[in-house]
């Protein structure tokens, strides 16, 4: 896949899968800042995890614990902990990223009537979290049980982690709603289950904020984003966040076949 340039925006992410992952580059996006000051991380050495090199000290992991994913999770967590034994591993249902107007549904600024979404109790093993991770779990648990990956990413961008790591099949996709009287109206979805609206035009405020926050990672002021997919490539917007952060999106589809041992 060709590298993404600032002029290409999300269009630069359309293309095939590259060897060992889905490729990455750096886009140029505006918006208001998010994220905590994390210090200079330019000197971090990458540690290999399932085909990607994660450059970080403090790592937060999101494991999609929906029914189709659970069989992979023990091995994935074990591979991460080989390199990052103190990683905070959170388990929530699915990998939905849902926005309504300029807010992430159940994100830090969310208010109003949420669209109807599937909810599931967390399966996070609290005893495995660091003291800081336990504090984060208390703060985000209810929101992430309702808002899934979108709520988790929006809230974790405000925590002092060096890397956010996500493992999923990325079937749920990004969904955008307009706030209307009564039930919110779905205007865009790139979910594998229900596509709506064709190509997304422009970005909502929360999307610009995420891109700016991840864009600070190369200067040591935001987290890098690493996506591991057991099935389809992550959605274009999530790949744009990866590109901005200097992280990686990596296919681990071999897990479905019980294939090779992870590096």
VOLO-922055 format. One line per field, with one value per residue: residue number from 1; chain; x, y, z of N, C-alpha, C in turn. Coordinates in steps of 0.2 Angstrom, whole numbers, plus 5000, padded with zeros to 4 digits. Layout:
N
k = NUM/...
c = A/...
npx = X/...
npy = Y/...
npz = Z/...
capx = X/...
capy = Y/...
capz = Z/...
cpx = X/...
cpy = Y/...
cpz = Z/...
! end
This chain:
263
k = 1/2/3/4/5/6/7/8/9/10/11/12/13/14/15/16/17/18/19/20/21/22/23/24/25/26/27/28/29/30/31/32/33/34/35/36/37/38/39/40/41/42/43/44/45/46/47/48/49/50/51/52/53/54/55/56/57/58/59/60/61/62/63/64/65/66/67/68/69/70/71/72/73/74/75/76/77/78/79/80/81/82/83/84/85/86/87/88/89/90/91/92/93/94/95/96/97/98/99/100/101/102/103/104/105/106/107/108/109/110/111/112/113/114/115/116/117/118/119/120/121/122/123/124/125/126/127/128/129/130/131/132/133/134/135/136/137/138/139/140/141/142/143/144/145/146/147/148/149/150/151/152/153/154/155/156/157/158/159/160/161/162/163/164/165/166/167/168/169/170/171/172/173/174/175/176/177/178/179/180/181/182/183/184/185/186/187/188/189/190/191/192/193/194/195/196/197/198/199/200/201/202/203/204/205/206/207/208/209/210/211/212/213/214/215/216/217/218/219/220/221/222/223/224/225/226/227/228/229/230/231/232/233/234/235/236/237/238/239/240/241/242/243/244/245/246/247/248/249/250/251/252/253/254/255/256/257/258/259/260/261/262/263
c = A/A/A/A/A/A/A/A/A/A/A/A/A/A/A/A/A/A/A/A/A/A/A/A/A/A/A/A/A/A/A/A/A/A/A/A/A/A/A/A/A/A/A/A/A/A/A/A/A/A/A/A/A/A/A/A/A/A/A/A/A/A/A/A/A/A/A/A/A/A/A/A/A/A/A/A/A/A/A/A/A/A/A/A/A/A/A/A/A/A/A/A/A/A/A/A/A/A/A/A/A/A/A/A/A/A/A/A/A/A/A/A/A/A/A/A/A/A/A/A/A/A/A/A/A/A/A/A/A/A/A/A/A/A/A/A/A/A/A/A/A/A/A/A/A/A/A/A/A/A/A/A/A/A/A/A/A/A/A/A/A/A/A/A/A/A/A/A/A/A/A/A/A/A/A/A/A/A/A/A/A/A/A/A/A/A/A/A/A/A/A/A/A/A/A/A/A/A/A/A/A/A/A/A/A/A/A/A/A/A/A/A/A/A/A/A/A/A/A/A/A/A/A/A/A/A/A/A/A/A/A/A/A/A/A/A/A/A/A/A/A/A/A/A/A/A/A/A/A/A/A/A/A/A/A/A/A/A/A/A/A/A/A
npx = 5004/5003/5012/5004/5001/5001/4992/4984/4975/4962/4961/4973/4974/4967/4968/4978/4984/4999/5015/5016/5008/4997/5002/5008/5007/5009/4997/4989/4980/4967/4960/4955/4965/4969/4974/4987/5002/5016/5030/5046/5047/5055/5066/5063/5064/5059/5048/5046/5030/5019/5022/5023/5032/5032/5033/5036/5033/5023/5009/4993/4980/4967/4956/4945/4931/4921/4910/4915/4928/4934/4942/4954/4960/4968/4980/4984/4985/4995/5006/5008/5011/5024/5033/5029/5026/5019/5009/4992/4978/4963/4946/4933/4916/4915/4921/4916/4915/4908/4900/4892/4886/4897/4903/4910/4901/4897/4910/4922/4916/4903/4885/4867/4855/4859/4862/4854/4863/4872/4876/4888/4895/4910/4925/4937/4951/4953/4962/4974/4978/4989/4991/4988/4981/4970/4963/4960/4951/4940/4936/4932/4924/4909/4906/4913/4907/4895/4899/4909/4924/4926/4922/4932/4944/4943/4943/4955/4964/4966/4974/4990/4997/5009/5007/4992/4984/4975/4965/4956/4942/4938/4925/4914/4916/4915/4903/4892/4881/4867/4861/4844/4827/4820/4825/4842/4849/4856/4869/4880/4890/4903/4903/4904/4892/4882/4881/4881/4878/4890/4906/4914/4912/4923/4927/4920/4921/4926/4933/4943/4950/4955/4964/4973/4978/4984/4993/5003/5011/5024/5032/5033/5022/5010/5000/5006/4997/4992/4986/4979/4973/4962/4955/4948/4955/4957/4946/4946/4946/4952/4964/4970/4972/4982/4992/4994/5000/5011/5011/5006/4997/4992/4990/4985/4979/4983/4981/4968/4969/4976/4990/5007/5019/5018/5030
npy = 4994/5011/5025/5036/5053/5071/5078/5068/5063/5053/5046/5041/5029/5019/5004/4989/4976/4977/4968/4960/4969/4983/4994/5012/5029/5047/5059/5075/5084/5094/5102/5102/5100/5085/5073/5068/5076/5067/5067/5065/5053/5049/5041/5028/5010/4998/4984/4968/4962/4950/4953/4966/4981/4988/5003/5009/5012/5013/5004/5002/4990/4985/4972/4965/4957/4950/4936/4929/4932/4927/4915/4918/4927/4923/4919/4930/4940/4934/4935/4949/4952/4945/4955/4966/4966/4973/4979/4986/4978/4978/4972/4973/4972/4970/4981/4994/5010/5025/5039/5055/5069/5081/5073/5059/5044/5041/5045/5057/5069/5067/5069/5069/5060/5043/5033/5017/5004/4989/4981/4976/4967/4971/4961/4962/4957/4963/4961/4960/4972/4987/4998/5011/5007/5001/5011/5018/5009/5010/5022/5022/5011/5009/5018/5012/4999/5002/5010/5004/5002/5015/5024/5020/5023/5037/5041/5035/5042/5053/5049/5044/5035/5027/5020/5014/4999/4988/4974/4965/4959/4969/4971/4979/4993/5011/5022/5035/5047/5058/5070/5070/5075/5064/5047/5046/5049/5037/5041/5038/5023/5011/4998/4981/4974/4983/4994/5012/5026/5028/5035/5043/5061/5073/5077/5074/5084/5077/5067/5075/5079/5067/5063/5074/5072/5059/5063/5069/5060/5056/5067/5064/5068/5061/5046/5032/5022/5005/4993/4976/4964/4951/4947/4957/4972/4986/5000/5014/5027/5023/5018/5030/5036/5028/5030/5044/5043/5036/5023/5006/4995/4978/4962/4948/4936/4923/4917/4913/4901/4893/4894/4899/4902/4916/4930
npz = 5000/4996/5003/5015/5012/5017/5009/5004/5014/5021/5010/5006/5013/5007/5000/4997/5008/5016/5017/5033/5039/5037/5032/5034/5037/5038/5041/5039/5049/5057/5072/5089/5104/5112/5125/5136/5143/5140/5141/5134/5122/5112/5112/5115/5114/5102/5105/5100/5096/5091/5077/5076/5081/5096/5103/5118/5136/5146/5144/5137/5134/5124/5123/5113/5118/5113/5108/5097/5098/5110/5111/5106/5115/5127/5122/5115/5125/5133/5124/5123/5136/5138/5133/5139/5154/5163/5157/5156/5154/5147/5145/5135/5127/5110/5097/5094/5087/5091/5086/5090/5083/5088/5098/5106/5108/5125/5128/5135/5135/5133/5132/5133/5124/5120/5106/5102/5108/5108/5123/5135/5149/5157/5155/5161/5170/5185/5195/5188/5184/5185/5199/5194/5183/5189/5194/5183/5177/5186/5183/5169/5167/5167/5156/5145/5145/5139/5128/5121/5111/5106/5117/5126/5119/5118/5131/5136/5130/5137/5148/5155/5146/5135/5124/5115/5113/5102/5100/5089/5078/5070/5065/5069/5066/5062/5067/5064/5071/5070/5081/5085/5088/5098/5094/5090/5073/5062/5051/5045/5042/5043/5046/5046/5047/5044/5032/5029/5020/5012/5007/5020/5022/5026/5044/5060/5075/5086/5079/5073/5084/5090/5080/5080/5093/5093/5083/5090/5096/5089/5094/5107/5115/5115/5114/5105/5093/5091/5081/5081/5070/5068/5058/5047/5038/5049/5050/5039/5046/5059/5054/5050/5062/5067/5058/5060/5073/5071/5074/5072/5061/5061/5054/5061/5056/5055/5068/5067/5061/5069/5067/5065/5078/5088/5085
capx = 5000/5007/5012/4999/5004/4996/4987/4979/4971/4960/4961/4979/4973/4963/4973/4979/4988/5007/5018/5017/5003/4993/5006/5006/5010/5007/4992/4989/4973/4967/4956/4957/4970/4967/4979/4991/5009/5019/5037/5050/5048/5058/5071/5060/5066/5053/5048/5041/5023/5015/5024/5024/5037/5028/5038/5032/5034/5016/5005/4986/4978/4960/4954/4938/4929/4914/4910/4919/4935/4937/4946/4961/4963/4973/4987/4986/4988/5002/5012/5009/5015/5031/5037/5026/5023/5015/5003/4986/4974/4956/4942/4926/4913/4916/4925/4912/4917/4902/4900/4885/4888/4904/4905/4910/4896/4900/4916/4922/4911/4896/4879/4861/4852/4863/4859/4853/4869/4873/4880/4891/4899/4917/4928/4943/4953/4955/4968/4980/4980/4993/4987/4985/4976/4963/4960/4957/4945/4935/4933/4929/4920/4902/4906/4915/4902/4890/4901/4914/4931/4926/4923/4939/4950/4942/4945/4962/4969/4968/4978/4997/5000/5013/5004/4986/4985/4969/4965/4949/4942/4936/4919/4909/4916/4914/4896/4891/4874/4865/4856/4838/4822/4818/4831/4847/4848/4862/4870/4886/4893/4907/4902/4903/4885/4877/4885/4877/4881/4895/4912/4913/4914/4925/4927/4917/4926/4930/4938/4949/4954/4959/4970/4978/4981/4989/4999/5008/5015/5031/5036/5032/5016/5003/5001/5005/4991/4994/4980/4980/4966/4962/4951/4948/4959/4954/4942/4950/4948/4956/4971/4972/4974/4988/4997/4996/5004/5018/5011/5006/4991/4995/4986/4987/4974/4986/4978/4962/4970/4981/4996/5014/5019/5019/5037
capy = 5000/5017/5029/5042/5060/5075/5080/5062/5062/5046/5042/5037/5023/5014/5000/4982/4975/4976/4962/4961/4974/4987/5001/5018/5036/5053/5063/5082/5085/5100/5101/5104/5096/5080/5069/5070/5077/5061/5067/5063/5046/5047/5036/5021/5005/4994/4977/4964/4959/4947/4956/4974/4984/4993/5008/5012/5010/5012/5001/5000/4986/4984/4966/4964/4950/4947/4929/4927/4934/4925/4910/4921/4932/4921/4919/4937/4943/4931/4938/4956/4952/4943/4961/4972/4962/4978/4982/4986/4974/4979/4968/4975/4969/4972/4986/4999/5017/5028/5047/5058/5076/5082/5069/5051/5042/5039/5048/5061/5075/5065/5070/5068/5053/5039/5028/5011/5000/4983/4983/4970/4968/4970/4955/4964/4954/4969/4959/4960/4979/4990/5002/5016/5004/5000/5018/5020/5004/5012/5028/5020/5004/5010/5021/5007/4994/5005/5013/5000/5004/5022/5027/5018/5027/5044/5042/5033/5048/5058/5045/5045/5029/5028/5016/5011/4993/4986/4968/4964/4957/4975/4970/4983/4999/5017/5024/5042/5048/5065/5071/5072/5074/5057/5043/5049/5046/5035/5044/5035/5017/5007/4992/4975/4972/4987/5000/5017/5033/5028/5037/5049/5067/5077/5074/5077/5087/5072/5064/5079/5079/5061/5064/5079/5069/5054/5066/5072/5054/5056/5072/5062/5071/5058/5039/5028/5017/4999/4989/4970/4962/4944/4946/4962/4978/4991/5005/5020/5032/5020/5018/5037/5038/5024/5034/5050/5042/5032/5016/5000/4990/4972/4957/4942/4931/4916/4915/4909/4894/4890/4894/4900/4905/4924/4932
capz = 5000/4995/5009/5015/5012/5020/5004/5003/5020/5022/5003/5006/5017/5003/4996/4999/5014/5015/5021/5040/5041/5033/5030/5038/5035/5042/5038/5041/5051/5062/5078/5096/5107/5118/5127/5142/5142/5143/5141/5128/5121/5106/5113/5117/5109/5100/5107/5096/5098/5085/5070/5076/5086/5100/5107/5124/5143/5149/5138/5139/5129/5123/5120/5111/5121/5110/5108/5092/5099/5116/5111/5105/5120/5132/5119/5114/5132/5135/5120/5125/5143/5137/5132/5143/5159/5167/5153/5159/5149/5148/5141/5134/5122/5103/5095/5091/5088/5089/5087/5089/5082/5089/5103/5106/5113/5131/5129/5141/5135/5131/5136/5129/5123/5116/5101/5105/5106/5112/5129/5138/5155/5156/5158/5164/5177/5189/5199/5184/5182/5189/5203/5190/5179/5193/5195/5176/5176/5190/5179/5162/5166/5165/5149/5140/5144/5135/5122/5118/5110/5105/5124/5129/5116/5120/5138/5137/5127/5143/5153/5153/5143/5129/5118/5116/5109/5102/5097/5087/5071/5067/5061/5071/5062/5065/5066/5066/5072/5071/5086/5083/5093/5098/5093/5085/5067/5059/5045/5042/5046/5039/5050/5041/5048/5041/5030/5028/5019/5007/5010/5025/5020/5032/5050/5066/5080/5090/5075/5072/5091/5090/5075/5083/5099/5091/5079/5095/5098/5087/5098/5114/5119/5115/5113/5098/5092/5088/5080/5078/5068/5067/5052/5041/5040/5053/5046/5037/5051/5064/5051/5050/5069/5067/5054/5063/5079/5070/5077/5066/5060/5059/5053/5064/5054/5056/5074/5066/5058/5074/5064/5068/5084/5087/5086
cpx = 5004/5006/5007/5003/4999/4990/4982/4974/4969/4961/4967/4979/4969/4968/4974/4984/4995/5009/5019/5012/4999/4996/5004/5010/5008/5003/4992/4981/4973/4962/4959/4961/4967/4974/4983/4998/5012/5027/5040/5050/5052/5063/5069/5062/5060/5054/5044/5036/5019/5016/5024/5029/5033/5033/5034/5035/5028/5012/4998/4983/4970/4959/4947/4936/4923/4915/4915/4927/4938/4942/4954/4964/4968/4980/4989/4989/4994/5008/5013/5013/5022/5035/5035/5022/5018/5010/4997/4981/4967/4952/4935/4923/4913/4921/4922/4915/4911/4902/4893/4887/4895/4907/4906/4905/4899/4907/4916/4918/4904/4890/4873/4859/4856/4859/4858/4859/4869/4878/4882/4895/4906/4920/4935/4945/4957/4962/4975/4982/4985/4988/4984/4980/4969/4960/4956/4951/4939/4931/4930/4925/4913/4902/4908/4911/4897/4893/4907/4921/4931/4926/4929/4944/4949/4944/4952/4967/4970/4972/4985/5000/5004/5011/4997/4986/4978/4969/4958/4949/4939/4930/4914/4910/4915/4907/4895/4883/4873/4860/4850/4833/4820/4825/4836/4847/4855/4863/4876/4888/4897/4907/4901/4896/4880/4880/4880/4881/4887/4902/4910/4916/4916/4925/4923/4923/4929/4935/4944/4953/4958/4965/4975/4982/4986/4994/5004/5013/5023/5035/5035/5027/5010/5005/5002/5000/4993/4987/4982/4973/4967/4958/4952/4952/4954/4951/4947/4952/4953/4963/4974/4975/4981/4993/4999/5001/5010/5017/5010/4999/4993/4990/4989/4981/4976/4983/4972/4963/4975/4988/5002/5013/5021/5027/5038
cpy = 5006/5021/5034/5048/5065/5077/5074/5061/5055/5042/5038/5031/5018/5010/4993/4982/4974/4970/4964/4966/4977/4993/5006/5024/5041/5058/5070/5083/5091/5097/5103/5099/5091/5077/5072/5071/5071/5061/5065/5056/5044/5042/5029/5016/5000/4987/4974/4961/4957/4951/4963/4975/4989/4997/5011/5009/5008/5010/5000/4996/4985/4977/4966/4957/4948/4940/4926/4928/4930/4920/4912/4924/4929/4921/4926/4941/4940/4934/4945/4956/4949/4950/4966/4969/4967/4981/4981/4984/4975/4975/4971/4972/4973/4978/4992/5006/5021/5035/5049/5066/5077/5078/5062/5049/5038/5040/5053/5067/5073/5067/5070/5061/5049/5035/5022/5006/4994/4984/4976/4971/4967/4963/4956/4960/4960/4967/4960/4967/4982/4995/5008/5013/5002/5006/5020/5015/5007/5018/5027/5015/5005/5013/5016/5001/4996/5007/5010/5003/5012/5026/5026/5022/5034/5045/5040/5039/5053/5055/5045/5038/5031/5025/5013/5005/4990/4979/4966/4961/4963/4975/4976/4990/5005/5019/5031/5043/5056/5065/5074/5072/5067/5053/5047/5045/5044/5038/5041/5028/5013/5000/4986/4972/4976/4994/5005/5023/5033/5031/5043/5055/5072/5074/5078/5080/5082/5068/5068/5079/5073/5061/5068/5076/5064/5057/5069/5066/5055/5061/5070/5065/5068/5050/5037/5023/5011/4995/4982/4967/4954/4942/4952/4968/4983/4996/5011/5025/5029/5020/5025/5039/5034/5028/5040/5049/5039/5025/5011/4997/4984/4966/4951/4936/4924/4913/4911/4902/4890/4889/4895/4903/4912/4925/4934
cpz = 5000/5002/5009/5016/5015/5015/5003/5008/5020/5015/5003/5010/5013/4999/4999/5005/5012/5019/5028/5043/5036/5030/5035/5035/5040/5039/5041/5043/5057/5068/5084/5099/5112/5120/5133/5140/5145/5143/5134/5127/5115/5106/5115/5111/5108/5103/5103/5099/5092/5079/5070/5082/5090/5104/5112/5131/5146/5143/5141/5133/5130/5120/5119/5113/5119/5109/5103/5093/5105/5116/5109/5111/5125/5128/5117/5120/5134/5131/5121/5132/5143/5137/5137/5149/5164/5163/5157/5153/5151/5143/5141/5128/5115/5102/5091/5092/5086/5091/5086/5089/5083/5095/5102/5111/5119/5132/5134/5141/5133/5135/5131/5129/5118/5112/5105/5103/5110/5118/5132/5144/5154/5159/5160/5170/5181/5193/5195/5182/5187/5194/5199/5186/5182/5193/5188/5175/5180/5186/5173/5162/5163/5157/5144/5139/5139/5128/5119/5117/5109/5112/5127/5126/5118/5127/5140/5134/5132/5149/5151/5151/5136/5123/5120/5111/5108/5098/5096/5080/5067/5062/5063/5068/5066/5063/5068/5066/5072/5077/5084/5088/5093/5098/5088/5079/5064/5052/5041/5046/5041/5042/5044/5042/5044/5039/5028/5026/5014/5011/5015/5022/5026/5038/5055/5070/5083/5086/5074/5079/5092/5086/5077/5089/5097/5087/5084/5097/5096/5091/5105/5118/5118/5114/5106/5098/5088/5087/5077/5076/5066/5060/5046/5043/5044/5048/5045/5042/5056/5061/5051/5057/5070/5064/5057/5069/5077/5073/5071/5067/5057/5059/5057/5063/5055/5063/5073/5064/5063/5071/5068/5074/5083/5088/5093
! end
